[in-house]
């Protein structure tokens, strides 16, 4: 039996999950940056493979330069996901608009 076809394909689902993971990663990095000067604070890392867990690394100090680099990298990744999602939505919008003519 054929799988039902929805409005959105598997790409939308994958992009949605990737964007959620990037957003969670961004929150963890922001927390690390905010607590960089907090005595005894240990940097956290988001484990994207599990997509659910925030775990402690090997008790390391926050290195602000590393966190800022991770923040920039993750921001770029999130922006790419948004651009892909926008492109997919544009295609759907075009299909719907063409159907009205």
Order of alpha helices (4+ residues) and beta strands (2+ residues): alpha-beta-beta-alpha
